[in-house]
């Protein structure tokens, strides 16, 4: 599950938990979430903003981690 919000206490994490709870016996791997870095605010610096938001590379790394499960 990919979201632009921080993963801690997010809607995506709640949804992942509900999927795990309701569909556990049918899953081949855990439900994983990737989101933005935990920062107090969205940075105004473009480089920091790109670091904060999930990138293609971060999503690909999480997918590869999940496929190795």
N, C-alpha and C positions, 0 to 999 in steps of 0.2 A: 504494500500500500504506500503510495507516494503522496505527500502533502507539502505545501509550502509553509505550514505553521510548525512551530516547535513540537516535537513528538510528545514530550512530557505533558501529561494531562490534556491531551488533544482529543478531538472528535475521532481522528483516525485511530488512535490507540484504543479508544472505547469501542469502536467498530471492530477492530481486530480482536479484542477480547470477546466480544459477542460472537464473532465468527468461530473463534476457538471453542467457546462454550457450547454453541449449538451444533457445530459440525465436526467436532474433534475426531470422532470415529471414522470420518470419511476423508480426512486430510492425510496427505503423504508427507507433509513438512509443516513446520510452524508458520503462522501468519507473521510476516515481518513488516515493520514500518520504517520509512525513511522520511525525514523532514528537515526543516532548517535547523541550523545550530541554535542553541539556547543563548540568546543575546537579549539585553534589556530593551533594545529598540532596533529598527531597521537602520543599518548604517547608511550614511549619505555618500560615503566613498564607494565608487563603483567596484573596485577590487574587493573590498570587504563584503559588499552586497553579493557579489558572485560567489564568494567563499561561504556565505551564510546559507544561500538558497541551494537546494539539492541540484547537482549538476548531472549531466548525462553520465559522466564517469562514476559518480557516486551511486547512481541508480544501477548502472551496469555491474559494479562491484557487488552490490547487494543481491542482484539477480544471480550472479555467479556463485555467491555464498549459498544462496538458497538451492541452486541446482546441485551443489555438492552434498547437500544434506542427505 
